[in-house]
Amino acid sequence: MHESLLTEPVSLAEELKSLARASGLRPWHLNGKELIPVVQGGMGVGVSAGGLAGTVAALGGVGTISSVDLRRHHPDLMAQTEHLDGEVAKEKINEANLVALAREIARARALSQGRGLLAVNIMRAVSEYEAYVHRALECGIDAVVVGAGLPLDLPELARDFPKAALIPILSDARGVQLLVRKWEKKGRLPDAIVIEHPRLAGGHLGAAKIADLNDKRFEFDVVLPEVLAFFRASGIEGRIPLICAGGINSLQDIRELQGLGASAVQLGTAFAVTTECDANPEFKRILAQAKPEDIVEFTSVAGLPARAVRTPWLAKYLRLEPRLQQHAHVKSHCNMWFDCLAHCGLRDGNPAWGQFCIDKSLGHALDGHTDKGLFFRGAGRLPFGEQIRPVHELMQWLLGGILPAGVSMEQAA
């Protein structure tokens, strides 16, 4: 590794910009800032909080905090709320999570020192979606990223914060066309759009069912030309940067996608296995050591396809799923009736959807418990194999093809 790269973040951020240019990569611009073309994706529950997001932003990229159930990173908030149960707990736990979101934004901002860009990822499907949007904007977040549903109402929710970038996550050209046309009528265009590939990404996936994951309409070499043609026909060419997400793990991947017209790329799992990721070390180890045959698709509680590591818990759940779905029924009392999905297969008794509590399962994963946890993961290989490396080394690999000491080309993707 070059000695000059082992410097404080401000110097390293400039080095990374130079490295990207020398590699033939284009910087991109958002909110008046020139950025390296790497975005760290939002990962809940608590996997990408202020520590990871602030580190990525400090290096000149986009760091993203996932908004869901961030109180898990704050012992005082957990002490105030973990004993609460049922509907009576809803207001207090939701407020604790809003407090935690504000804290994590402040933490990320302190780390980034004004460099790069800070975003909050919010699932459209969660019941507290509007509250999260408002709190993030009130805290001065640079960008709001929304997936898991079409955020057609986001321009109205952000009307009083015109400087904040609004970034939807979509998976095909039809979704882009629908959302852009709806937003245009509200006098707003997306400031950027994440194009997420359902066959390659981790977590909840942007397809109606598992059988659709291999649909050709999601391929980047199909989506990008179609979206860019739509932009040209609509007179908005060059106004909305496109960010590709899913299966990206090398400098060559970024070059190819920029060649197709993307401005930047987004990675999730590769950042989840960095030193600065906010999850437990065991969580990182499970993701890093997962083999291709360990990664499975299944239907989540939200009715969406999802991709995760086949842990002992998930293997047992998948064995029991047919029986659980057969006995699905509406829960008159749900002890997780807070910060939850607006529609939940387990709570609402929908037999076609997953029958487990996703917040609990992701919370156990955050702490590294394979016997109880759901470990979302992308489908592709990781840049450094099973090794856990710092964020700056991941950036050096992505932007310059520089391998850290102790990693061979055989281990690298």
N, C-alpha and C positions, 0 to 999 in steps of 0.2 A: 504494500500500500504506500502511496506517496506520503512523505512526511508532512507536506503542506496541507494535506487533507485532515490531519489530526489537529484541528484548531478549534477555537470557539465558534459557536453557531453562526455569528455574523460573517466571519471570514469563510466558513464552510459553505454558507448559502451562496456567496459570490462564486466560490469555486465550483459549486454544482451548476450554477447558471452557465459558467464558462465551459464546463465539461459537456453539458447538454448541447451547446452550440457547436463545439468541436466534433460532436458525434453526429451532427447533421439534424438535430432535433430543433423544432421551432418552439420558442416560448409562447405562452398564450396570455391573454389579458382578461381580467375580471375585476369589476369595481375599481377600475383605474390602476390596477397593479399588474406588473409583469410577473408571471409565475412560471416555474418549471412545470413541464407537462405531466405531473404526477399528482393524483388526488388519492388520499387515503379514505376508503369507504367507511361509512358508519356501521358499527357492529354492536348489537346489544345482546344480552343485558349487561351493560357496564364494561364490555370488552374495549370499546374505544371511548374513553372518557377524556378528561382534560389533559392527562399526562401524555398520551399518545398524540392527540390532536395538536397540542401545543408544540411538541417536538417536531412534528411534520411541518407545521407552519413556520417554525423558526428556521427551517432549512429552505424556505421559499416555495413550499408546496401548499396544497389545501389540506388542512387537518380537520377531521370531522368527528364531532361528539355525537354518539347515539343517545337520544333523549330518554329512553325507557328505563324506569326504575333505578335511577342513579343514586338513590338513597343508600343502596347497598355499599357504596364507597365511603359512607359517612357514619361512623359508629354512633354519634349522638342522635342522628335521625333514625337509625335503626332501633336504638334503645327506646326512642319515643313511640315507635310505631309497630315493632315486630310482634308485640303481644296483642295487638288489636285484631279484630276478626269481623268479617261480614260487612254488611251495608253500613253499619255504624262507623266503620273504620275508613270508609271511602274518602270522606272529605279530608281527614287528617293525613292519610297516607298520600293522597294526591298532592296536597300542599307540601308535604315533606319532599316529594320528588321534584316539585318546582323549585324549592329552596336548593336542592342538590344540583339541579340544572344550572342555576345561577352561579353556584360555587364552582362548578366544573368549567363554565365559560370563563370565569375570572381566573381560574387556575391556568387554563390554556392560554389566556391572554398574557399572563405574567411570564409564561415560558416563551411565547412567540416574540414578545418585545416588538410588536408592530410589524414583524416580517410575515410574508406569506399571507394566507387567508384562513379564517376560522369559520367553519360551518357547523350547523346542527342538523342531524338527520332525524326526521320525524315520520313515523308510519301513519299514513292516512287512515289505516284501519283501526287505530287505537281510539278508545273512547275519549281520551284527554287530548286529542290531536290539536284542537283549537287553543286550549290552554297552553300547550307546549309552544305552539307557534308564537302566541302573544308574549310568553315569558322570554323566549329566545330573542325576539325582536326588541323587547324592552331592555334587555341586557346588552344591546348593541352588537349582536352577532353579525358577521359580515354576510353570511349566506344561510338560507333555509333550504334544505334538500328534502324532498318528500317522495316516498315510494309506497308500495303496498296499497295501490289504489290511485285513481285519477284525482289530483288535487285541483279540481276545477274552481274551487272557492278561494284558493290561495291569494290571488290578487286582491280580493276584498279584505281578507284577514290582514294583509300587509299594507293596506292603503296608506296608513299613517307613517310608514317607514320606507319611503321611496328609494333610499340609498341601499337597502339590503337586497342582495341578489336572491332571486327565486329560481330554484333548480328542481324540476320534476325528474323522476326516474321512470323511464319507459323502455319498452323492449322491441317495438316494431314501428314501421312507418305510419301505419294506420293510427296508432295511439298518438304519435307526434302530431299528425294532421288534425286529429280531433281536438287535442288540447290547445294547440296554437290557435286554431280558429275560434275556440271558445274564449281564450284569453284575449285575443285581438278585440273581441266585442266589448271587453271590459277595459280596453285601453292599455293593455300590458302585454309584453312579450316575455317569454322565459329569458333569463339572463344567460342560461346555459341549459343543456339537457344531457342527462346521463342516459346512454343507451346500454342497457344491461342484457347480456346474453344468458337466457335461462338455462341453456345446456352446460354452461361453464361456471356460473356464479355460485356463491354459497348462500345459505339462509333461505328466506322466502323468495320464490322465483316468479318472474313475470309471465306466466303461462296459465291458461285456464285449468289444465290437468296435466298429469305426468306424461301422457301420450303425446302432448304437444311440444315437449322439450326439444325434440329433434327437427321441428318444423324449419324449413329453409328460410322462412321469412325473418327469422331471428339472426341469421348469419350476418356478420359485420359487412361483408362484401355485397350483401343485398340491401341491408338497412341503410347504410351510409349513403350510397348513391341515390336511393329513393328519397331519403329525407332532404338531401342537398338539392335534388331536382324540384321537390316541393317548395323549398325555400326560394329557389330562383323564380319559379312560376308565381310565387306569392309576393315577389318584390322585397324579400327580407334576406336575400343572400348576404352572407358575411356578418349577420347581426347576432346569430345565436351559436356559440361554440358547442360542439358535440364532444362528449366525454365517453369513451368506450369502457365498459366494465365487464369482467369475466374472462378468465383464462389467460391473463396477461402476466408474463413473468420475466421479460427480457428486453434489452435494448432493441433487438430486432423486431419484437412485437410492436413496440411503440413506433418505430420507423414505418412499419407496414401500415399501421392504422393512421398515422399522420398522412401517409401517401394516399389513403382512401378519403381523406378529408376531415379526420378527427383532429381536434385541437389538443386533447389531453387524454390520459387513461386513468382509470380508477382501479385500485387493488384493495382487497379486503384481507383475505387469509394471509397473504405475504406480510402484511403489517401486524396481524394478530400474533405472529410468531417472532416478533422483535422484542428486544430487551425492554423497550419502553412501553409495550402494550400494557394496559391497565388490568389485565386478568392475572389469575394465579399461575405460577410457573408450570404447574401440572397441566393446566388448560393448554398452554403453549406446547408442551411436550406431546400431548394427545394429538393435536392438530398436525404437528411437524412429523410425527412418526406414522401417521395414517397412510396406508397403501391404497392404490386405486380401488382394489377390491373391498376396502373397508368403507368406502364412501357410497352412500345409498340415497335414493330419492323416495319420498313418501308424501302422503297428504297431511299437511299441518292442520292445527285446530282452526286456522283461518280459512280452510278450504283450498288453499294454494299449494302447489307442489313446493317441496322444500328439499334441501340437500344437506346432509350431515354425516358425521362419522358414526359407524356402527359400533357404538359402545355397548357394554353389557345391558345398560338400561334400554337403549334403543332396540337392540336385538330382542329383548324380552317383550317390549311394547309391540313390536311388529308381529311377534308370534301371537300375542293376545288380542291384537287389534280387531279381527273379525268378531270375536266374542264380545269385546267392549262395544263395538258399533251396534251389534245386535241388541244390546241392552241399553243403548243410549236413551236418555230421558232428560227433560228439563230439570235443572237443579234449582229447587226453591231456595236453597241456601248455598252460596258459593263463598268460600273464605278468601277468594282472590278477587273480589268484586271492586277492584280499583285499578287505575292505570292499566286497564286491560283492553283486549280487543273489543270493538263494538259488536262483533259477532264471533262467537266461540263455539266450536263443535261440542266441547265437553259441557260447558255451562248451559248452552241452549238446546242440547239434546239432538243435534243434527247428526244422524248416523253416517252421512257421507263424508264427514270431516273427521279430523283427528280427535281422539278422546284422551287428552292429557292436558295438564296445566302448563302452558308454555312459559309463563313467567317463572314458575317454580323450577322448571327443568333447565331453563337458561341460567337462572341464578345458581343452581347447583353446578352447572358447567363452569361458570365464572370462578368458582372456588375449586375446580378441578376434580369433582366427584363423578367418576365414570359410572358408578352404580345408580346414580340418580339424575345425571345431567345430560342435556341435549347439546352436542357440540357441532354447531353449524360450520361448514367448511366448503370452499370451492372445489371444483372437480380436478383442477390441474395440478401439476407438480409445483413444488415450491422452489424459489430461486436458489436456496442454499441447502436443499435436501432436508435432513432432520435437525440441522443446526439452528439455534436461536441466536440471532445477530442484531446489532444495533441498527436503528433506523438509518443513520447516515451511511452505513455500509450497504444497505438495501438500495438507497438512492444512488450511490456510486455505481452499483451494478446496473441498475435500470437506465441511468443516464450516460454511462460511459463504458459499460462492460467490464468494470474493474472488479475482480474477485478479491474478497478479503483474505488475509493470511489464514491458512488452515482449511480453505475450501478449494477443491479441485474442480476442473471443468466437468468431470464425470458426475460430481455431486450437484453442480449447478444445472438449472433447467436448460 
